[in-house]
Amino acid sequence: MPPQPLSASLSAADQASIEAALDTIREKLSFSVTLTPEERRKLAKLGDKTRAFVQKSAEFAARHPDYLPRRFDLDAMQKDIDLFMALYPIWVALHDLQELVYNTYLLAGSEAYAAAREVYNSAKATGKGEIEGSLNEMGRRFRKSRKVQPEAEDASD
């Protein structure tokens, strides 16, 4: 079932407020890192079972520090766990928000494109002459591009 037609607007002031809020998020997450797809692929991913394993390992390490290698930094491990746990609900909320914004963006674009096609088709069917230039300009969207054939080399060379 297609979604209901979108009837909304976003004022310049609201857009500026949203962008400022995003800037604040970026500022608060200034330690965020950029990873290449290859780097991301190589990282271990933590699901529910792995999260539980990490938590239990940290609890064990805190209770039994004698079983840890000498150079093991338990504070660094706990700091990573704390950051991971703090980021998880933020990541979920941002992911959900990103999906809502993207879906709305797609729907708004689709509706705008449908309206533009309706304008074009109506103008094409009913008008010529004085609007011919405008029709040609709008019609460029629907022209098929032709590949330019390389010129045949002169056989006399």
Contacts in CASP RR format, 6 or more apart in sequence:
PFRMAT RR
TARGET T0000
AUTHOR 0000-0000-0000
METHOD contacts of the structure
MODEL  1
MPPQPLSASLSAADQASIEAALDTIREKLSFSVTLTPEERRKLAKLGDKT
RAFVQKSAEFAARHPDYLPRRFDLDAMQKDIDLFMALYPIWVALHDLQEL
VYNTYLLAGSEAYAAAREVYNSAKATGKGEIEGSLNEMGRRFRKSRKVQP
EAEDASD
3 107 0 8 1.000
5 111 0 8 1.000
6 104 0 8 1.000
6 107 0 8 1.000
6 108 0 8 1.000
6 111 0 8 1.000
8 104 0 8 1.000
8 108 0 8 1.000
25 94 0 8 1.000
26 32 0 8 1.000
35 43 0 8 1.000
44 50 0 8 1.000
46 54 0 8 1.000
46 84 0 8 1.000
54 81 0 8 1.000
54 84 0 8 1.000
55 81 0 8 1.000
58 74 0 8 1.000
58 77 0 8 1.000
58 78 0 8 1.000
58 81 0 8 1.000
60 67 0 8 1.000
61 67 0 8 1.000
61 68 0 8 1.000
61 72 0 8 1.000
61 74 0 8 1.000
61 77 0 8 1.000
62 74 0 8 1.000
62 78 0 8 1.000
65 74 0 8 1.000
68 74 0 8 1.000
116 138 0 8 1.000
119 138 0 8 1.000
120 135 0 8 1.000
120 138 0 8 1.000
120 139 0 8 1.000
123 131 0 8 1.000
123 134 0 8 1.000
123 135 0 8 1.000
123 138 0 8 1.000
124 135 0 8 1.000
127 135 0 8 1.000
128 135 0 8 1.000
END
